[in-house]
């Protein structure tokens, strides 16, 4: 099976084993442009965005990258401050707490899973930052580097990066209703998470604020 396009959702649909993976037209173009610049190759043409030809051009650039040491590869649009902080943490082997959010507004997404660990790099031609449990672990999830809005080093509790417009939704705790959780945490007035005790709700809020590193 070959790569196809979903023009409605602006995605390349790529066969992967027994299923499929997807790559956005804009993401493909941005990655190809960054790769071409790093490899000294002609830039991809904007008018070919969303074509199979441009996808194949991107794959050819990835193949070329196998013969070059491009260092740590960050997603296009990743702030320089994020690059510096993640590289420093990786080289020193320190554990970090990542806060992900809207790269334009700086609003924290209130992500609570897979946000603490040690920074490492993936294998392959594009060595992207990944977050692993600790320095002895193997494998981990890719860090959405362009959406990192705050970074705190866990041991020192030192904040090493903050989006210029970073903000966290306002949290409130209210009694639960009916047979649900006894306490509910609201974020900017919207129900977000339920807890059996008020103490657990308070710990959750402290975790999301970066005031503690366990929920």
C-alpha positions as a Markdown table, in Angstrom:
| # | Residue | x | y | z |
|---|---|---|---|---|
| 1 | Unk | 0.0 | 0.0 | 0.0 |
| 2 | Unk | 1.2 | 3.5 | -0.8 |
| 3 | Unk | 0.9 | 6.8 | 1.0 |
| 4 | Unk | -2.4 | 8.6 | 0.3 |
| 5 | Unk | -3.8 | 12.0 | 1.3 |
| 6 | Unk | -6.8 | 13.1 | 3.3 |
| 7 | Unk | -7.3 | 16.6 | 1.8 |
| 8 | Unk | -10.2 | 17.4 | 4.2 |
| 9 | Unk | -8.1 | 16.9 | 7.3 |
| 10 | Unk | -4.9 | 17.9 | 5.5 |
| 11 | Unk | -3.0 | 14.7 | 6.3 |
| 12 | Unk | -0.8 | 12.2 | 4.7 |
| 13 | Unk | -2.0 | 8.7 | 5.5 |
| 14 | Unk | 0.9 | 6.4 | 5.8 |
| 15 | Unk | 0.7 | 2.5 | 6.0 |
| 16 | Unk | 2.3 | 1.3 | 9.2 |
| 17 | Unk | 2.3 | -2.4 | 9.9 |
| 18 | Unk | -1.3 | -3.5 | 10.1 |
| 19 | Unk | -2.5 | 0.1 | 10.6 |
| 20 | Unk | -1.8 | 3.6 | 9.5 |
| 21 | Unk | 0.0 | 6.7 | 10.8 |
| 22 | Unk | -0.6 | 10.3 | 9.8 |
| 23 | Unk | 1.5 | 13.4 | 9.1 |
| 24 | Unk | 0.0 | 16.8 | 8.6 |
| 25 | Unk | 0.6 | 18.7 | 5.4 |
| 26 | Unk | 2.0 | 21.7 | 7.2 |
| 27 | Unk | 4.1 | 19.7 | 9.6 |
| 28 | Unk | 5.7 | 17.8 | 6.6 |
| 29 | Unk | 6.4 | 21.1 | 4.8 |
| 30 | Unk | 8.0 | 22.7 | 8.0 |
| 31 | Unk | 10.1 | 19.6 | 8.7 |
| 32 | Unk | 11.3 | 19.4 | 5.1 |
| 33 | Unk | 12.2 | 23.1 | 5.1 |
| 34 | Unk | 14.2 | 22.7 | 8.3 |
| 35 | Unk | 15.9 | 19.6 | 7.0 |
| 36 | Unk | 16.8 | 21.1 | 3.7 |
| 37 | Unk | 18.3 | 24.1 | 5.4 |
| 38 | Unk | 20.4 | 21.8 | 7.7 |
| 39 | Unk | 21.6 | 19.7 | 4.8 |
| 40 | Unk | 22.3 | 22.6 | 2.4 |
| 41 | Unk | 19.6 | 21.4 | 0.0 |
| 42 | Unk | 17.0 | 23.5 | -2.0 |
| 43 | Unk | 14.0 | 24.4 | 0.1 |
| 44 | Unk | 10.7 | 22.7 | -0.6 |
| 45 | Unk | 8.3 | 24.7 | -2.6 |
| 46 | Unk | 5.3 | 26.0 | -0.7 |
| 47 | Unk | 2.9 | 25.5 | -3.6 |
| 48 | Unk | 3.6 | 21.7 | -3.4 |
| 49 | Unk | 2.4 | 21.5 | 0.2 |
| 50 | Unk | 0.1 | 18.5 | 0.6 |
| 51 | Unk | 1.3 | 16.7 | -2.5 |
| 52 | Unk | 2.7 | 13.2 | -2.5 |
| 53 | Unk | 5.8 | 14.6 | -4.3 |
| 54 | Unk | 6.6 | 16.8 | -1.3 |
| 55 | Unk | 6.1 | 13.9 | 1.1 |
| 56 | Unk | 8.6 | 11.9 | -0.9 |
| 57 | Unk | 10.9 | 14.8 | -1.0 |
| 58 | Unk | 10.7 | 14.9 | 2.8 |
| 59 | Unk | 11.5 | 11.2 | 3.1 |
| 60 | Unk | 14.5 | 11.7 | 0.8 |
| 61 | Unk | 15.8 | 14.4 | 3.1 |
| 62 | Unk | 15.4 | 12.1 | 6.1 |
| 63 | Unk | 17.4 | 9.4 | 4.3 |
| 64 | Unk | 20.1 | 11.9 | 3.6 |
| 65 | Unk | 20.2 | 12.9 | 7.2 |
| 66 | Unk | 21.4 | 9.3 | 8.0 |
| 67 | Unk | 24.8 | 10.3 | 6.7 |
| 68 | Unk | 25.1 | 13.5 | 8.8 |
| 69 | Unk | 25.3 | 14.3 | 12.4 |
| 70 | Unk | 22.6 | 16.9 | 12.9 |
| 71 | Unk | 22.8 | 16.8 | 16.7 |
| 72 | Unk | 19.5 | 16.9 | 18.6 |
| 73 | Unk | 16.6 | 17.5 | 16.2 |
| 74 | Unk | 13.8 | 19.8 | 17.5 |
| 75 | Unk | 10.4 | 20.3 | 15.9 |
| 76 | Unk | 10.2 | 23.4 | 13.8 |
| 77 | Unk | 8.9 | 26.3 | 15.9 |
| 78 | Unk | 10.6 | 25.1 | 19.1 |
| 79 | Unk | 11.7 | 28.2 | 21.1 |
| 80 | Unk | 15.4 | 28.6 | 21.6 |
| 81 | Unk | 14.9 | 28.7 | 25.3 |
| 82 | Unk | 13.3 | 25.3 | 25.2 |
| 83 | Unk | 16.2 | 23.9 | 23.1 |
| 84 | Unk | 18.8 | 25.2 | 25.5 |
| 85 | Unk | 17.0 | 24.0 | 28.7 |
| 86 | Unk | 16.3 | 20.5 | 27.3 |
| 87 | Unk | 19.9 | 20.1 | 26.0 |
| 88 | Unk | 21.3 | 21.2 | 29.3 |
| 89 | Unk | 19.1 | 18.7 | 31.2 |
| 90 | Unk | 20.0 | 15.9 | 28.8 |
| 91 | Unk | 23.7 | 16.4 | 29.1 |
| 92 | Unk | 23.6 | 16.7 | 32.8 |
| 93 | Unk | 21.2 | 13.9 | 33.3 |
| 94 | Unk | 18.9 | 15.8 | 35.6 |
| 95 | Unk | 15.2 | 15.1 | 36.0 |
| 96 | Unk | 12.7 | 17.6 | 34.7 |
| 97 | Unk | 9.0 | 18.5 | 35.0 |
| 98 | Unk | 7.6 | 19.6 | 31.7 |
| 99 | Unk | 4.5 | 21.8 | 31.3 |
| 100 | Unk | 2.9 | 21.6 | 27.9 |
| 101 | Unk | 0.5 | 24.2 | 26.4 |
| 102 | Unk | -0.5 | 26.5 | 23.6 |
| 103 | Unk | 2.7 | 27.8 | 22.0 |
| 104 | Unk | 0.9 | 31.0 | 20.9 |
| 105 | Unk | -1.0 | 32.0 | 24.0 |
| 106 | Unk | 1.2 | 30.3 | 26.6 |
| 107 | Unk | -1.8 | 28.7 | 28.3 |
| 108 | Unk | -0.9 | 25.5 | 30.2 |
| 109 | Unk | -2.8 | 22.4 | 28.9 |
| 110 | Unk | -2.8 | 20.9 | 32.5 |
| 111 | Unk | -1.1 | 17.7 | 31.3 |
| 112 | Unk | -0.4 | 15.4 | 34.2 |
| 113 | Unk | 0.9 | 12.2 | 32.5 |
| 114 | Unk | 4.3 | 11.6 | 31.0 |
| 115 | Unk | 5.6 | 15.0 | 32.1 |
| 116 | Unk | 8.4 | 14.0 | 34.5 |
| 117 | Unk | 11.6 | 12.2 | 33.8 |
| 118 | Unk | 15.1 | 12.4 | 32.3 |
| 119 | Unk | 15.7 | 13.9 | 28.8 |
| 120 | Unk | 17.2 | 11.6 | 26.3 |
| 121 | Unk | 17.2 | 11.2 | 22.5 |
| 122 | Unk | 15.6 | 8.8 | 20.1 |
| 123 | Unk | 17.6 | 6.7 | 17.6 |
| 124 | Unk | 17.5 | 7.0 | 13.9 |
| 125 | Unk | 18.5 | 9.8 | 11.5 |
| 126 | Unk | 16.6 | 12.5 | 13.4 |
| 127 | Unk | 17.5 | 12.3 | 17.1 |
| 128 | Unk | 14.5 | 13.9 | 18.7 |
| 129 | Unk | 14.2 | 14.6 | 22.5 |
| 130 | Unk | 12.4 | 11.9 | 24.4 |
| 131 | Unk | 11.4 | 11.7 | 28.1 |
| 132 | Unk | 12.4 | 8.5 | 29.9 |
| 133 | Unk | 11.8 | 7.5 | 33.5 |
| 134 | Unk | 15.4 | 7.8 | 34.5 |
| 135 | Unk | 19.0 | 7.7 | 33.1 |
| 136 | Unk | 19.0 | 3.9 | 33.2 |
| 137 | Unk | 15.8 | 3.5 | 31.2 |
| 138 | Unk | 15.4 | 2.7 | 27.5 |
| 139 | Unk | 12.7 | 4.2 | 25.3 |
| 140 | Unk | 10.3 | 6.9 | 26.0 |
| 141 | Unk | 7.8 | 9.2 | 24.5 |
| 142 | Unk | 8.7 | 12.0 | 22.1 |
| 143 | Unk | 8.6 | 15.5 | 23.7 |
| 144 | Unk | 6.3 | 17.9 | 21.9 |
| 145 | Unk | 9.1 | 20.5 | 22.1 |
| 146 | Unk | 7.2 | 23.3 | 20.3 |
| 147 | Unk | 4.5 | 23.0 | 22.9 |
| 148 | Unk | 6.7 | 23.2 | 26.0 |
| 149 | Unk | 5.6 | 26.3 | 27.9 |
| 150 | Unk | 7.6 | 25.8 | 31.1 |
| 151 | Unk | 10.4 | 23.6 | 32.4 |
| 152 | Unk | 11.4 | 23.0 | 36.1 |
| 153 | Unk | 14.4 | 20.9 | 37.1 |
| 154 | Unk | 13.0 | 18.6 | 39.8 |
| 155 | Unk | 15.9 | 18.2 | 42.3 |
| 156 | Unk | 16.8 | 21.9 | 42.4 |
| 157 | Unk | 13.2 | 23.1 | 41.9 |
| 158 | Unk | 14.8 | 25.6 | 39.5 |
| 159 | Unk | 12.6 | 26.9 | 36.7 |
| 160 | Unk | 14.8 | 27.0 | 33.6 |
| 161 | Unk | 12.2 | 28.0 | 31.0 |
| 162 | Unk | 8.9 | 29.8 | 30.9 |
| 163 | Unk | 6.9 | 31.0 | 27.9 |
| 164 | Unk | 6.7 | 34.8 | 27.9 |
| 165 | Unk | 2.9 | 34.6 | 28.2 |
| 166 | Unk | 2.7 | 31.5 | 30.3 |
| 167 | Unk | -0.4 | 31.2 | 32.5 |
| 168 | Unk | -2.1 | 28.4 | 34.3 |
| 169 | Unk | -5.9 | 28.2 | 34.6 |
| 170 | Unk | -7.3 | 29.2 | 37.9 |
| 171 | Unk | -8.1 | 26.2 | 40.1 |
| 172 | Unk | -11.0 | 25.9 | 42.5 |
| 173 | Unk | -12.2 | 23.0 | 44.7 |
| 174 | Unk | -15.9 | 22.3 | 45.1 |
| 175 | Unk | -17.9 | 19.5 | 46.7 |
| 176 | Unk | -18.9 | 16.7 | 44.4 |
| 177 | Unk | -22.5 | 16.0 | 43.4 |
| 178 | Unk | -24.5 | 12.8 | 43.7 |
| 179 | Unk | -22.6 | 9.5 | 43.7 |
| 180 | Unk | -19.5 | 10.9 | 42.0 |
| 181 | Unk | -16.2 | 12.0 | 43.6 |
| 182 | Unk | -16.5 | 13.8 | 46.9 |
| 183 | Unk | -14.4 | 16.8 | 45.6 |
| 184 | Unk | -14.1 | 18.2 | 42.2 |
| 185 | Unk | -11.2 | 20.4 | 40.8 |
| 186 | Unk | -12.4 | 23.1 | 38.4 |
| 187 | Unk | -10.0 | 24.9 | 36.0 |
| 188 | Unk | -11.2 | 28.3 | 34.9 |
| 189 | Unk | -14.7 | 27.3 | 36.0 |
| 190 | Unk | -14.8 | 24.0 | 34.1 |
| 191 | Unk | -14.9 | 20.6 | 35.8 |
| 192 | Unk | -11.5 | 18.9 | 35.4 |
| 193 | Unk | -10.9 | 16.1 | 37.8 |
| 194 | Unk | -12.5 | 14.3 | 40.8 |
| 195 | Unk | -11.0 | 13.1 | 44.1 |
| 196 | Unk | -12.0 | 11.1 | 47.1 |
| 197 | Unk | -10.5 | 13.6 | 49.6 |
| 198 | Unk | -9.9 | 17.4 | 49.7 |
| 199 | Unk | -6.2 | 16.7 | 50.5 |
| 200 | Unk | -5.8 | 14.7 | 47.3 |
| 201 | Unk | -7.4 | 17.6 | 45.3 |
| 202 | Unk | -5.1 | 20.1 | 46.9 |
| 203 | Unk | -2.1 | 17.9 | 46.1 |
| 204 | Unk | -3.2 | 17.7 | 42.5 |
| 205 | Unk | -3.4 | 21.4 | 42.2 |
| 206 | Unk | 0.0 | 21.8 | 43.8 |
| 207 | Unk | 1.4 | 19.3 | 41.3 |
| 208 | Unk | -0.1 | 21.2 | 38.4 |
| 209 | Unk | 1.4 | 24.4 | 39.7 |
| 210 | Unk | 4.8 | 22.8 | 40.0 |
| 211 | Unk | 4.9 | 23.2 | 43.8 |
| 212 | Unk | 5.2 | 19.5 | 44.3 |
| 213 | Unk | 6.3 | 16.6 | 42.1 |
| 214 | Unk | 3.9 | 13.9 | 43.2 |
| 215 | Unk | 0.1 | 13.9 | 43.1 |
